[in-house]
Amino acid sequence: MIVTIVRHGKAGDASRDQDRQLTDTGTDDVSFGSHQLRVLCGDKSLPLPGQIFHSSWRRTSQTAEILAAAFTASIAPMDALLPGATVAEMDRALAAMLTGVDHAVLVGHQPMVSILVDYYLDDASQVPPLSPGGMVALQLDIAARSCGELLFWALPPEYRGYV
C-alpha cells in the first residue's frame, strides 16, 4: 500500500488549539499540493489516493477535505492521528487497512507526522521535518519499524518531488 503522510496546512490562531483553521496561505498550499501529488503519482505510476484519514481537529479536517475533493476520495477521522497518539496506535490502524486500500493519505500534526516518517523509514536523514502542508509518500507492505520505502517527499510552496 502507498501511504502519503501529510502535515496539515498553515493554520491561524484560536482560543483552543483544536479549533485553529487553515489560513488563506494554508488553503492555497494544500490545494496546490493536491495538484502536485497527482502529478507526482502519475510520474511514478502510483495509484491516486482513494482514502483520506485525518485527526478530528479543525485544520487537519480542512486539509483532508481539500485533498479528498481533489481526488474524489473518501474521508474519515482517525484517532491514531490525534496529538498524543502513539506509533503503536498508528501501526494497528494501518495494519487493519493494508489489504483494503491501494493509496491512503494520513493528515496529522507535528511532531507525529515526522516521527511516523522516521519510524517507517528508520532513517531521519532521508526526509526533512515536515513543514505545514508538507508530504511524504511511502510504500508500506507491513506497518512496522523500518518497513517503509521512500517514494518521494514534497514541501510547499513548490511541492517538487524529491527522493
C-alpha positions as a Markdown table, in Angstrom:
| # | Residue | x | y | z |
|---|---|---|---|---|
| 1 | Met | 0.0 | 0.0 | 0.0 |
| 2 | Ile | 1.1 | 3.6 | -0.7 |
| 3 | Val | 0.8 | 5.8 | 2.4 |
| 4 | Thr | 1.2 | 9.5 | 2.0 |
| 5 | Ile | 1.8 | 11.3 | 5.3 |
| 6 | Val | 0.7 | 15.0 | 5.2 |
| 7 | Arg | 1.1 | 17.7 | 7.8 |
| 8 | His | -1.9 | 20.0 | 7.9 |
| 9 | Gly | -1.6 | 23.3 | 6.1 |
| 10 | Lys | -0.6 | 26.5 | 7.8 |
| 11 | Ala | -3.1 | 27.4 | 10.5 |
| 12 | Gly | -4.1 | 30.6 | 12.3 |
| 13 | Asp | -4.8 | 31.3 | 15.9 |
| 14 | Ala | -7.8 | 30.3 | 18.0 |
| 15 | Ser | -8.6 | 30.1 | 21.7 |
| 16 | Arg | -8.3 | 26.3 | 21.6 |
| 17 | Asp | -5.6 | 24.6 | 19.6 |
| 18 | Gln | -8.1 | 22.1 | 18.1 |
| 19 | Asp | -10.2 | 24.9 | 16.7 |
| 20 | Arg | -7.4 | 26.6 | 14.6 |
| 21 | Gln | -8.4 | 26.9 | 11.0 |
| 22 | Leu | -6.3 | 27.0 | 7.8 |
| 23 | Thr | -5.1 | 30.4 | 6.8 |
| 24 | Asp | -5.5 | 31.5 | 3.2 |
| 25 | Thr | -1.9 | 30.5 | 2.6 |
| 26 | Gly | -2.5 | 27.1 | 4.2 |
| 27 | Thr | -5.6 | 26.6 | 1.9 |
| 28 | Asp | -3.7 | 27.7 | -1.2 |
| 29 | Asp | -0.7 | 25.5 | -0.3 |
| 30 | Val | -2.8 | 22.4 | 0.3 |
| 31 | Ser | -4.7 | 23.0 | -2.9 |
| 32 | Phe | -1.6 | 23.3 | -5.0 |
| 33 | Gly | 0.0 | 20.4 | -3.1 |
| 34 | Ser | -3.0 | 18.2 | -4.1 |
| 35 | His | -2.4 | 19.0 | -7.7 |
| 36 | Gln | 1.3 | 18.3 | -7.3 |
| 37 | Leu | 0.5 | 15.0 | -5.5 |
| 38 | Arg | -1.5 | 14.0 | -8.6 |
| 39 | Val | 1.5 | 14.9 | -10.9 |
| 40 | Leu | 4.0 | 13.0 | -8.7 |
| 41 | Cys | 1.8 | 9.9 | -8.5 |
| 42 | Gly | 1.5 | 10.0 | -12.3 |
| 43 | Asp | 5.2 | 10.4 | -12.8 |
| 44 | Lys | 5.9 | 7.4 | -10.7 |
| 45 | Ser | 2.9 | 5.3 | -11.9 |
| 46 | Leu | 1.4 | 5.2 | -8.5 |
| 47 | Pro | -2.3 | 4.8 | -7.7 |
| 48 | Leu | -4.1 | 8.0 | -6.7 |
| 49 | Pro | -5.3 | 8.4 | -3.1 |
| 50 | Gly | -8.6 | 6.6 | -2.5 |
| 51 | Gln | -8.9 | 7.2 | 1.2 |
| 52 | Ile | -8.0 | 10.2 | 3.3 |
| 53 | Phe | -7.7 | 9.8 | 7.1 |
| 54 | His | -7.2 | 12.8 | 9.5 |
| 55 | Ser | -7.3 | 13.8 | 13.1 |
| 56 | Ser | -10.6 | 15.4 | 14.1 |
| 57 | Trp | -9.0 | 18.8 | 14.8 |
| 58 | Arg | -10.2 | 21.6 | 12.5 |
| 59 | Arg | -7.1 | 22.3 | 10.5 |
| 60 | Thr | -6.5 | 18.6 | 9.7 |
| 61 | Ser | -10.1 | 18.2 | 8.8 |
| 62 | Gln | -9.9 | 21.2 | 6.4 |
| 63 | Thr | -6.7 | 19.8 | 4.9 |
| 64 | Ala | -8.3 | 16.4 | 4.4 |
| 65 | Glu | -11.4 | 17.9 | 2.8 |
| 66 | Ile | -9.2 | 19.7 | 0.2 |
| 67 | Leu | -7.3 | 16.5 | -0.6 |
| 68 | Ala | -10.5 | 14.4 | -0.7 |
| 69 | Ala | -12.1 | 16.8 | -3.2 |
| 70 | Ala | -9.0 | 16.8 | -5.4 |
| 71 | Phe | -9.0 | 13.0 | -5.7 |
| 72 | Thr | -12.7 | 12.2 | -5.2 |
| 73 | Ala | -11.5 | 10.1 | -2.2 |
| 74 | Ser | -13.4 | 9.1 | 0.8 |
| 75 | Ile | -12.6 | 10.8 | 4.1 |
| 76 | Ala | -12.7 | 9.7 | 7.7 |
| 77 | Pro | -11.3 | 10.8 | 11.1 |
| 78 | Met | -8.7 | 8.5 | 12.7 |
| 79 | Asp | -7.9 | 8.7 | 16.4 |
| 80 | Ala | -4.4 | 7.5 | 15.8 |
| 81 | Leu | -3.7 | 10.9 | 14.1 |
| 82 | Leu | -4.7 | 13.0 | 17.2 |
| 83 | Pro | -2.0 | 14.8 | 19.1 |
| 84 | Gly | -0.8 | 12.4 | 21.9 |
| 85 | Ala | -1.4 | 9.2 | 19.9 |
| 86 | Thr | 1.4 | 6.7 | 19.7 |
| 87 | Val | 3.2 | 5.0 | 16.8 |
| 88 | Ala | 1.8 | 1.7 | 18.1 |
| 89 | Glu | -1.7 | 3.0 | 17.6 |
| 90 | Met | -0.9 | 4.0 | 14.0 |
| 91 | Asp | 0.7 | 0.6 | 13.4 |
| 92 | Arg | -2.6 | -1.0 | 14.5 |
| 93 | Ala | -4.7 | 1.3 | 12.4 |
| 94 | Leu | -2.6 | 0.8 | 9.2 |
| 95 | Ala | -2.4 | -2.9 | 9.7 |
| 96 | Ala | -6.2 | -3.1 | 9.7 |
| 97 | Met | -6.3 | -1.5 | 6.2 |
| 98 | Leu | -3.2 | -2.7 | 4.4 |
| 99 | Thr | -5.2 | -5.1 | 2.2 |
| 100 | Gly | -8.2 | -2.8 | 1.5 |
| 101 | Val | -6.6 | 0.4 | 0.2 |
| 102 | Asp | -4.1 | 1.0 | -2.6 |
| 103 | His | -3.2 | 4.5 | -1.5 |
| 104 | Ala | -4.2 | 6.2 | 1.8 |
| 105 | Val | -3.3 | 9.7 | 2.9 |
| 106 | Leu | -2.8 | 10.4 | 6.6 |
| 107 | Val | -3.2 | 14.0 | 7.7 |
| 108 | Gly | -1.8 | 14.8 | 11.1 |
| 109 | His | 0.2 | 17.1 | 13.3 |
| 110 | Gln | 3.9 | 17.7 | 14.2 |
| 111 | Pro | 5.7 | 16.1 | 15.7 |
| 112 | Met | 3.8 | 12.8 | 15.0 |
| 113 | Val | 3.9 | 13.1 | 11.2 |
| 114 | Ser | 7.7 | 13.4 | 11.2 |
| 115 | Ile | 8.0 | 10.7 | 13.9 |
| 116 | Leu | 6.0 | 8.3 | 11.6 |
| 117 | Val | 8.2 | 9.0 | 8.6 |
| 118 | Asp | 11.4 | 8.4 | 10.6 |
| 119 | Tyr | 9.8 | 5.3 | 12.2 |
| 120 | Tyr | 8.7 | 3.6 | 8.9 |
| 121 | Leu | 12.0 | 4.5 | 7.1 |
| 122 | Asp | 14.2 | 4.1 | 10.2 |
| 123 | Asp | 16.4 | 6.9 | 8.9 |
| 124 | Ala | 15.8 | 10.5 | 9.9 |
| 125 | Ser | 18.2 | 11.8 | 7.3 |
| 126 | Gln | 16.1 | 10.8 | 4.2 |
| 127 | Val | 13.3 | 13.5 | 4.7 |
| 128 | Pro | 13.4 | 16.9 | 6.4 |
| 129 | Pro | 10.9 | 17.6 | 9.2 |
| 130 | Leu | 7.5 | 18.3 | 7.5 |
| 131 | Ser | 6.6 | 22.0 | 7.3 |
| 132 | Pro | 2.8 | 22.9 | 7.2 |
| 133 | Gly | 1.4 | 21.3 | 4.1 |
| 134 | Gly | 4.4 | 19.0 | 3.6 |
| 135 | Met | 4.0 | 15.4 | 2.4 |
| 136 | Val | 5.9 | 12.1 | 2.2 |
| 137 | Ala | 4.9 | 9.1 | 0.2 |
| 138 | Leu | 6.0 | 5.7 | 1.3 |
| 139 | Gln | 5.5 | 2.1 | 0.0 |
| 140 | Leu | 4.4 | 0.2 | 3.1 |
| 141 | Asp | 3.7 | -3.5 | 2.9 |
| 142 | Ile | 3.7 | -4.0 | 6.6 |
| 143 | Ala | 3.0 | -1.5 | 9.4 |
| 144 | Ala | 6.2 | -1.8 | 11.4 |
| 145 | Arg | 9.5 | 0.0 | 12.0 |
| 146 | Ser | 11.9 | 0.1 | 9.1 |
| 147 | Cys | 9.3 | -1.5 | 6.7 |
| 148 | Gly | 8.7 | 1.6 | 4.5 |
| 149 | Glu | 10.3 | 2.5 | 1.2 |
| 150 | Leu | 10.6 | 6.3 | 0.4 |
| 151 | Leu | 8.8 | 7.1 | -2.9 |
| 152 | Phe | 9.1 | 10.9 | -2.6 |
| 153 | Trp | 8.7 | 13.9 | -0.4 |
| 154 | Ala | 7.5 | 17.4 | -1.2 |
| 155 | Leu | 7.2 | 20.7 | 0.7 |
| 156 | Pro | 5.3 | 23.9 | 0.0 |
| 157 | Pro | 5.3 | 26.2 | -1.8 |
| 158 | Glu | 6.8 | 24.5 | -4.8 |
| 159 | Tyr | 6.0 | 20.9 | -3.9 |
| 160 | Arg | 8.8 | 19.5 | -6.1 |
| 161 | Gly | 9.1 | 15.8 | -5.6 |
| 162 | Tyr | 12.4 | 14.6 | -4.0 |
| 163 | Val | 13.7 | 11.1 | -3.4 |
